[in-house]
Amino acid sequence: MSSSVLEVRRGAYRDSVSLMQVSRAVSAVDGVGQALVAMATELNLDLLEGLGFERPSAAGPNDMLVAVHAEDDDALRRGLARLEEALNAPAAAGGDIASGTPPRTVRTAAAASDATLALVSVPGPNAFAEAVDALDSGLHVMVFSDNVPLAEEIRLKDLGAERGLLVMGPDCGTAVVGGVGLGFANTVRPGPVGIVAASGTGSQEFMCLLHAAGSGISHCLGVGGRDLSEAVGGRSTRQALAVLDADPATELIVVVSKPPAPAVAAEIARYAATLSTPVQLALLGAGRDDLTAAAAKALAALGVEHGGWPSWRPAQAHPARPGALRGLFCGGTLCDEAMVIASATLGPIASNIPLEPAWALPPGLRAPGHLMIDFGDDTLTAGRPHPMIDPGLRLARLADELADPETGVVLLDVVIGPGAHDDPATGIADVLRAAGPDRPHVVVSLCGTDEDAQGLDAQARTLTAAGAEVYLSNAEAARRAVSLVGGSGPEPRTEPRTEPRTEDGTDHGIENGTEHGTEHGAEHVIEHGTADRDDRAAGTEGTHA
């Protein structure tokens, strides 16, 4: 007989990121069907009702909700025991804050430590006040929270500029400061490249490619996905460029962004040209280089040679079948990049983050033909963990797409590193095996490094053992998927490999990808892509209709 519990823990505040991880830990207990551990915001109270619980009276955003459905009393007891274990796990302390009662405000925390940076991770409507508190305390601030009103973002960035402080975000999911990853990041070696990121997974992809080639980064300063919009105008991007320009460890600065507002991109290029450190603009969009080409150009500028990007393929090739390309992504920028590549050959790609307004998916996110979904979009993460933490929503859609006779190829991203799920590949592999031998072809873009705790090679082997093709380069994965549905693109290489197969026969050697050269002389700002460039790979890098 099923069993459930609902608790309201008054005044027991925890940040949203840690509670997402607690919810995932409880949900993973055998016999637990659903678990929600979250602050009692309106969004989370709505989600609670969606799980079948009655909305508790007088519960507010400073109260913690604990809701668990389990198959029986024993599973419920084990789930609650795991809950207490996760809530009471020691956290790494920062600054000089002694153990004991934690500070209740940013201001008191700042006064009790020598910290120079505050990370704000609270519901979007509450983030502004906390971020202002940090700025008033003389701290740089990273706002992990999403759903922050645009006017508040602009005001925060103006306040930061007035105080000489950097505001990273809102909706800044990734940063690496002095070798320490914040939010979703990857474990990469130190090196000469400083990244300014108006893109979370885009910056992760870029730093992982640099790491694979033997290079590394000095810092990655996120600025939030809206910073290069017309409304925000690159406020934090200019500040981050100035910070990295003053850093002696940074020899090359790269600005990584999803498609920006053209006028803002032009203004950033003009500002970058005034700096003493070379600046490379890796801005996605039709007619521009993808992130893999951008990484190759950065390496060439530094004089670093590389022989291509790793890929892993199953021992037995899965037969291709006609049908539509279906992309299911955790990373918005990786989804953007894949759509730019695919649409250049296949035409319109329907999406919840469409490249063109006419290509928008309807509210149910279902449509015939080619489509790609960003499961990390704000509309799909309101009141639920990000899919890099809790992949359940995407896994359910993956099972649907594999069962759809109209699906020809499924393209996925898997992002590992600190903050992400501890084994995302296993869940995907289980769904692939359950779909049977007649399922569509599956291509995976794997974003991570050999130093990430999940293990880059271990994740790749799990996926290839289930029959998926795996590529470190998201662009190469997208082009492979396009080729499989009948578009032009590279076929996998068949030359002898330098790496042996694993015991299960899985091929995990390193492919030699296309090597992109670079041309830059006296030009200080390196722009990627021009309108009159040749359409390499039979048009897959050209403009789309």
C-alpha distance (Angstrom), angle and dihedral (degrees) to the residues before:
residue distance angle dihedral
M1 . . .
S2 3.80 . .
S3 3.78 120.5 .
S4 3.80 133.2 -163.4
V5 3.78 142.1 177.6
L6 3.80 135.8 -160.8
E7 3.80 121.0 -166.6
V8 3.79 132.4 176.0
R9 3.81 111.6 -155.6
R10 3.79 105.9 -160.9
G11 3.80 116.4 -136.6
A12 3.83 93.4 -3.7
Y13 3.80 98.6 134.8
R14 3.81 123.2 -174.9
D15 3.78 128.9 164.2
S16 3.78 119.2 -99.7
V17 3.81 96.2 -114.2
S18 3.80 94.0 55.8
L19 3.81 91.7 45.2
M20 3.81 91.0 50.9
Q21 3.80 87.7 56.8
V22 3.82 91.8 46.7
S23 3.82 90.5 51.4
R24 3.79 89.9 51.4
A25 3.81 92.1 48.9
V26 3.81 92.1 52.1
S27 3.83 92.9 44.1
A28 3.81 89.2 54.2
V29 3.83 92.6 61.8
D30 3.80 111.0 109.6
G31 3.80 109.4 -103.0
V32 3.81 96.1 20.2
G33 3.78 110.1 119.0
Q34 3.79 102.4 -177.7
A35 3.78 135.1 3.3
L36 3.78 131.9 -178.5
V37 3.80 120.3 -175.6
A38 3.79 108.1 171.4
M39 3.76 145.3 124.1
A40 3.82 113.8 -83.8
T41 3.80 97.6 -106.1
E42 3.80 118.9 149.5
L43 3.79 90.8 -102.4
N44 3.80 92.6 51.7
L45 3.81 92.2 44.9
D46 3.80 88.3 54.3
L47 3.79 89.5 49.1
L48 3.81 89.4 49.7
E49 3.81 90.3 56.0
G50 3.79 89.0 48.4
L51 3.80 88.3 58.8
G52 3.79 89.7 56.3
F53 3.82 99.7 -100.7
E54 3.78 124.1 129.9
R55 3.80 114.1 -112.0
P56 3.83 107.8 -106.4
S57 3.78 118.2 -125.6
A58 3.80 121.3 -112.5
A59 3.80 94.4 7.1
G60 3.80 112.5 146.7
P61 3.81 140.1 -179.5
N62 3.82 92.2 -84.0
D63 3.83 91.5 58.1
M64 3.78 125.1 84.6
L65 3.81 121.4 -130.1
V66 3.80 119.9 -148.0
A67 3.81 113.7 -172.9
V68 3.80 122.9 166.1
H69 3.82 131.9 173.9
A70 3.82 115.4 -166.3
E71 3.79 136.8 172.6
D72 3.83 93.9 -117.5
D73 3.80 143.6 -8.3
D74 3.78 93.6 -88.0
A75 3.81 92.8 54.2
L76 3.80 89.3 47.4
R77 3.81 91.4 52.9
R78 3.79 90.7 50.1
G79 3.80 91.1 47.5
L80 3.80 92.3 51.7
A81 3.79 90.9 46.9
R82 3.80 89.1 53.4
L83 3.80 88.5 48.3
E84 3.79 92.9 57.0
E85 3.78 91.3 44.5
A86 3.81 91.5 52.8
L87 3.80 94.3 44.4
N88 3.79 92.7 48.8
A89 3.80 96.9 43.9
P90 3.80 109.1 123.7
A91 3.78 114.4 -104.9
A92 3.77 124.9 -148.1
A93 3.78 107.4 -97.1
G94 3.78 120.5 -137.2
G95 3.78 131.4 -148.0
D96 3.79 117.0 -10.3
I97 3.80 98.7 -43.1
A98 3.79 106.4 140.0
S99 3.76 123.2 -139.5
G100 3.77 115.3 -89.1
T101 3.79 132.2 65.3
P102 3.81 108.0 10.6
P103 3.80 118.7 -128.3
R104 3.79 114.7 -93.4
T105 3.81 98.0 -146.4
V106 3.78 138.7 34.8
R107 3.78 89.6 -117.5
T108 3.82 93.9 56.6
A109 3.81 90.9 44.2
A110 3.80 90.6 52.1
A111 3.79 91.7 49.4
A112 3.81 91.3 52.4
S113 3.82 96.7 49.9
D114 3.78 144.3 42.5
A115 3.81 92.2 -123.4
T116 3.80 119.0 142.3
L117 3.82 97.7 -170.0
A118 3.80 132.4 52.5
L119 3.81 123.4 -159.9
V120 3.81 112.8 -150.8
S121 3.79 116.0 -158.4
V122 3.79 109.8 163.7
P123 3.83 133.0 117.9
G124 3.81 109.7 -60.3
P125 3.82 96.3 -111.5
N126 3.83 89.5 57.0
A127 3.80 98.5 42.9
F128 3.80 98.6 85.2
A129 3.80 95.1 62.5
E130 3.81 93.0 47.6
A131 3.80 92.2 47.6
V132 3.80 92.1 49.6
D133 3.82 88.3 50.5
A134 3.81 88.5 54.6
L135 3.80 93.2 48.8
D136 3.80 91.3 47.1
S137 3.82 87.0 53.6
G138 3.81 91.2 55.3
L139 3.80 95.7 -105.9
H140 3.75 130.9 137.6
V141 3.79 106.9 -127.0
M142 3.78 136.9 -144.8
V143 3.82 111.3 -161.3
F144 3.81 106.5 -157.0
S145 3.83 90.6 173.1
D146 3.79 118.6 105.3
N147 3.82 129.1 -158.3
V148 3.82 90.5 55.6
P149 3.83 110.9 152.1
L150 3.80 113.9 -104.2
A151 3.80 93.8 -124.2
E152 3.80 90.1 55.3
E153 3.81 91.3 50.7
I154 3.80 91.2 53.4
R155 3.81 92.1 47.0
L156 3.81 91.8 49.2
K157 3.78 92.6 51.3
D158 3.78 92.2 47.8
L159 3.82 90.5 50.0
G160 3.80 89.9 49.7
A161 3.79 92.4 50.3
E162 3.81 90.9 49.9
R163 3.82 89.4 54.8
G164 3.81 96.3 40.3
L165 3.82 90.4 -113.0
L166 3.79 128.9 132.7
V167 3.80 119.6 -123.5
M168 3.82 110.7 -158.0
G169 3.79 108.8 -164.1
P170 2.98 149.4 -50.8
D171 3.80 95.3 -131.4
C172 3.79 89.5 19.5
G173 3.78 102.8 156.2
T174 3.79 99.5 170.3
A175 3.79 137.8 42.7
V176 3.79 136.5 145.3
V177 3.80 114.5 -160.7
G178 3.77 119.1 -178.9
G179 3.80 90.8 -18.8
V180 3.82 94.3 -50.7
G181 3.79 115.9 119.2
L182 3.80 117.6 -139.0
G183 3.80 123.0 -163.9
F184 3.80 110.8 -18.0
A185 3.79 108.0 -3.0
N186 3.79 142.4 139.9
T187 3.77 133.1 -119.5
V188 3.79 104.3 -110.6
R189 3.77 134.1 163.4
P190 3.80 120.4 -102.4
G191 3.76 115.2 -99.0
P192 3.79 147.4 146.0
V193 3.81 101.6 -77.3
G194 3.79 120.8 97.9
I195 3.81 115.0 -163.3
V196 3.79 127.1 -152.7
A197 3.78 104.4 -164.2
A198 3.79 127.9 -160.8
S199 3.78 83.4 167.7
G200 3.79 131.1 59.6
T201 3.80 105.6 -158.3
G202 3.80 90.0 29.2
S203 3.79 90.0 61.5
Q204 3.80 90.3 44.5
E205 3.80 90.5 52.8
F206 3.80 90.9 48.5
M207 3.81 96.0 48.8
C208 3.82 91.6 45.6
L209 3.80 91.2 53.2
L210 3.81 90.3 50.0
H211 3.81 89.8 49.3
A212 3.81 92.3 49.5
A213 3.81 88.9 54.4
G214 3.82 92.0 51.9
S215 3.80 97.9 -102.1
G216 3.81 129.9 105.7
I217 3.79 148.0 -169.1
S218 3.79 137.7 -94.5
H219 3.82 95.5 -155.3
C220 3.78 138.8 -21.7
L221 3.80 110.8 -146.2
G222 3.80 113.0 -167.3
V223 3.79 117.3 -152.4
G224 3.82 102.3 -178.2
G225 3.78 130.0 -95.5
R226 3.82 94.6 -90.8
D227 3.79 97.7 50.4
L228 3.81 94.7 98.0
S229 3.80 92.7 45.3
E230 3.78 118.7 113.4
A231 3.81 91.1 -109.6
V232 3.81 97.5 53.2
G233 3.80 94.2 35.4
G234 3.81 99.9 -155.1
R235 3.80 94.6 -67.3
S236 3.81 95.9 154.0
T237 3.79 93.9 34.3
R238 3.80 90.8 63.3
Q239 3.81 91.4 48.3
A240 3.80 93.0 47.4
L241 3.81 90.5 49.5
A242 3.80 89.6 53.3
V243 3.82 91.7 49.0
L244 3.80 92.9 51.9
D245 3.80 92.2 42.7
A246 3.81 87.9 60.0
D247 3.81 92.7 49.0
P248 3.84 111.9 99.0
A249 3.82 91.5 -156.6
T250 3.82 91.9 61.1
E251 3.81 115.0 86.5
L252 3.81 98.1 165.6
I253 3.81 130.2 24.2
V254 3.81 120.0 -152.7
V255 3.80 122.5 -167.2
V256 3.82 109.4 -152.0
S257 3.79 118.7 -166.9
K258 3.75 145.2 152.3
P259 3.82 111.5 -116.9
P260 3.85 105.6 -44.3
A261 3.79 131.8 -156.3
P262 3.84 103.4 -84.2
A263 3.81 95.3 -131.5
V264 3.81 91.6 49.7
A265 3.81 91.6 48.2
A266 3.81 89.5 52.4
E267 3.80 91.6 49.9
I268 3.82 91.6 49.5
A269 3.81 89.5 50.6
R270 3.81 90.3 52.8
Y271 3.81 91.6 48.9
A272 3.81 92.4 46.2
A273 3.78 90.5 55.0
T274 3.82 89.6 63.6
L275 3.82 93.7 59.3
S276 3.79 126.3 95.2
T277 3.82 93.8 -133.6
P278 3.83 117.9 73.4
V279 3.80 112.5 -106.8
Q280 3.80 126.1 -153.8
L281 3.82 119.6 -164.0
A282 3.80 113.0 -144.4
L283 3.79 98.5 -177.7
L284 3.79 116.7 162.1
G285 3.78 121.5 -133.3
A286 3.77 144.7 103.9
G287 3.79 111.1 -48.7
R288 3.81 92.7 17.7
D289 3.78 129.7 104.5
D290 3.77 119.0 -95.5
L291 3.81 121.6 -119.7
T292 3.80 93.1 -94.9
A293 3.81 91.1 56.3
A294 3.80 89.0 44.9
A295 3.80 91.2 53.3
A296 3.80 91.0 49.3
K297 3.81 90.4 51.8
A298 3.79 91.9 49.1
L299 3.79 90.5 51.4
A300 3.80 91.1 48.3
A301 3.80 90.4 50.5
L302 3.81 88.3 54.6
G303 3.79 93.1 45.8
V304 3.82 93.0 -113.6
E305 3.79 115.7 146.3
H306 3.78 121.9 -151.9
G307 3.77 134.1 178.1
G308 3.79 100.4 -140.9
W309 3.77 136.5 -76.2
P310 3.80 129.2 -58.8
S311 3.78 120.3 -101.4
W312 3.77 133.1 173.9
R313 3.81 127.6 -155.8
P314 3.79 133.0 -173.3
A315 3.78 119.6 -102.6
Q316 3.80 90.2 -115.7
A317 3.78 119.1 44.1
H318 3.79 115.3 -126.1
P319 3.80 113.1 -126.3
A320 3.78 115.8 -107.9
R321 3.79 119.6 -125.3
P322 3.79 132.3 -169.8
G323 3.75 119.6 -99.8
A324 3.78 146.1 87.1
L325 3.79 129.4 -37.9
R326 3.81 111.5 -116.5
G327 3.82 117.5 -170.1
L328 3.82 120.2 -166.2
F329 3.81 111.7 -173.4
C330 3.79 139.4 179.8
G331 3.81 92.2 -168.9
G332 3.80 119.4 66.7
T333 3.79 95.5 -156.5
L334 3.80 92.1 47.7
C335 3.80 87.2 51.8
D336 3.82 90.7 48.6
E337 3.79 91.7 50.1
A338 3.80 92.6 48.5
M339 3.82 91.3 49.3
V340 3.81 92.6 50.4
I341 3.81 90.0 51.7
A342 3.81 96.2 42.5
S343 3.80 97.7 43.2
A344 3.80 91.5 54.8
T345 3.81 87.8 66.7
L346 3.79 106.6 20.1
G347 3.79 100.7 37.0
P348 3.82 124.0 -134.3
I349 3.81 117.2 21.0
A350 3.81 113.0 -162.5
S351 3.80 113.3 -137.7
N352 3.79 146.9 156.2
I353 3.84 85.6 -121.4
P354 3.82 96.8 39.0
L355 3.78 124.8 -169.8
E356 3.81 87.5 -139.8
P357 3.82 125.9 29.8
A358 3.80 91.2 -125.0
W359 3.81 89.7 60.0
A360 3.82 95.3 61.5
L361 3.80 117.7 132.2
P362 3.82 117.1 -124.9
P363 3.83 117.9 -107.4
G364 3.80 93.2 -87.8
L365 3.85 89.9 56.7
R366 3.81 91.4 -130.3
A367 3.79 126.1 124.7
P368 3.80 139.5 141.7
G369 3.79 119.5 -101.6
H370 3.79 129.9 20.3
L371 3.80 117.0 -6.3
M372 3.80 140.9 161.3
I373 3.81 127.0 -162.6
D374 3.79 128.6 -158.9
F375 3.82 103.6 -149.5
G376 3.80 89.4 -173.5
D377 3.81 93.2 63.8
D378 3.80 114.9 123.9
T379 3.81 92.2 -112.5
L380 3.81 90.8 59.4
T381 3.82 97.5 42.1
A382 3.81 98.4 49.8
G383 3.79 103.9 121.8
R384 3.79 95.2 -4.4
P385 3.81 136.6 80.4
H386 3.79 119.8 -90.6
P387 3.84 111.3 -94.3
M388 3.81 90.3 -114.9
I389 3.81 85.6 65.6
D390 3.81 101.0 32.2
P391 3.82 112.0 22.9
G392 3.82 95.4 179.2
L393 3.81 98.0 110.6
R394 3.80 93.0 49.3
L395 3.80 93.4 44.5
A396 3.80 90.0 54.9
R397 3.81 90.5 51.3
L398 3.82 90.4 46.1
A399 3.80 89.8 57.1
D400 3.82 89.4 50.4
E401 3.80 93.7 50.0
L402 3.79 92.9 47.7
A403 3.81 89.1 53.2
D404 3.82 93.8 47.3
P405 3.83 110.8 100.8
E406 3.82 89.2 -151.0
T407 3.82 92.1 62.5
G408 3.80 114.4 98.9
V409 3.81 101.4 169.7
V410 3.79 133.9 7.5
L411 3.81 117.8 -150.7
L412 3.82 117.7 -162.1
D413 3.77 138.4 175.3
V414 3.81 122.9 -143.0
V415 3.80 114.6 -165.0
I416 3.80 119.6 -168.9
G417 3.79 133.9 176.4
P418 3.81 136.4 88.7
G419 3.80 111.9 -19.2
A420 3.81 94.9 20.8
H421 3.81 128.7 104.4
D422 3.79 111.6 -69.2
D423 3.83 94.0 -125.9
P424 3.81 113.5 10.2
A425 3.81 94.2 159.6
T426 3.80 95.2 64.9
G427 3.81 94.0 59.9
I428 3.80 91.0 50.2
A429 3.81 92.2 46.0
D430 3.81 90.8 52.3
V431 3.81 90.9 53.7
L432 3.82 91.9 47.5
R433 3.81 92.4 51.9
A434 3.79 92.1 46.8
A435 3.82 90.0 53.9
G436 3.80 91.2 64.3
P437 3.82 133.2 -138.7
D438 3.81 96.4 -57.9
R439 3.80 94.7 61.0
P440 3.83 121.7 120.5
H441 3.79 122.0 -87.5
V442 3.83 113.3 -84.8
V443 3.81 124.6 -149.2
V444 3.81 120.7 -173.1
S445 3.80 131.2 -160.4
L446 3.82 105.5 -152.5
C447 3.81 114.6 -159.6
G448 3.80 113.3 -166.7
T449 3.79 147.0 78.7
D450 3.77 138.8 -108.9
E451 3.81 88.1 -106.6
D452 3.81 96.0 57.6
A453 3.79 113.0 107.5
Q454 3.81 93.5 -121.4
G455 3.81 90.1 59.6
L456 3.80 119.0 -121.6
D457 3.79 95.1 -135.9
A458 3.81 93.3 41.8
Q459 3.81 91.0 54.1
A460 3.81 91.1 47.2
R461 3.81 92.2 50.0
T462 3.80 91.6 50.5
L463 3.80 90.6 52.9
T464 3.80 96.9 44.3
A465 3.80 91.0 47.4
A466 3.81 86.0 60.8
G467 3.81 90.7 50.8
A468 3.82 103.4 -96.9
E469 3.80 127.1 134.8
V470 3.81 111.3 -129.5
Y471 3.82 130.2 -157.7
L472 3.79 130.6 -179.0
S473 3.81 88.8 -151.0
N474 3.79 112.7 72.8
A475 3.80 89.9 -158.6
E476 3.80 91.9 53.9
A477 3.82 90.2 48.2
A478 3.82 90.7 51.1
R479 3.80 92.9 49.2
R480 3.78 90.9 48.3
A481 3.80 90.5 51.7
V482 3.82 90.5 49.1
S483 3.80 90.8 51.6
L484 3.80 91.1 51.9
V485 3.81 93.5 56.2
G486 3.79 91.2 51.6
G487 3.79 102.5 -86.9
S488 3.79 123.1 122.1
G489 3.77 115.3 -87.9
P490 3.77 143.5 119.4
E491 3.76 122.4 -56.8
P492 3.80 115.3 -142.2
R493 3.79 114.5 -89.6
T494 3.78 119.5 -106.2
E495 3.83 102.4 -166.6
P496 3.83 118.7 122.0
R497 3.78 114.3 -75.4
T498 3.78 128.0 -129.4
E499 3.81 93.5 -145.0
P500 3.81 122.4 70.3
R501 3.76 122.5 -123.1
T502 3.77 118.7 -101.0
E503 3.78 121.0 -108.9
D504 3.81 90.8 -91.7
G505 3.80 90.2 53.5
T506 3.80 96.3 -105.9
D507 3.78 114.2 152.7
H508 3.81 109.6 -133.9
G509 3.75 104.2 163.3
I510 3.79 126.0 128.8
E511 3.78 120.3 -91.8
N512 3.76 122.3 -143.1
G513 3.78 104.0 -123.5
T514 3.76 126.3 -164.8
E515 3.78 109.9 -69.9
H516 3.77 112.9 -135.4
G517 3.76 116.4 -152.7
T518 3.78 126.9 -150.3
E519 3.75 135.1 -138.4
H520 3.76 119.9 -162.2
G521 3.74 130.0 138.1
A522 3.78 123.6 154.3
E523 3.81 90.0 -9.7
H524 3.81 106.1 112.7
V525 3.80 99.1 -167.7
I526 3.79 113.3 55.3
E527 3.81 109.5 -149.2
H528 3.81 118.3 -162.4
G529 3.76 119.5 -134.4
T530 3.78 130.7 2.1
A531 3.75 131.9 -145.5
D532 3.81 92.9 -115.0
R533 3.79 98.6 45.5
D534 3.78 117.7 126.5
D535 3.79 115.6 -95.4
R536 3.77 99.9 -114.8
A537 3.80 121.5 -163.5
A538 3.82 90.0 31.6
G539 3.75 94.9 -60.9
T540 3.79 101.6 -42.5
E541 3.81 90.2 126.7
G542 3.80 97.1 42.2
T543 3.76 128.4 97.7
H544 3.77 119.0 -69.9
A545 3.76 128.4 -129.9
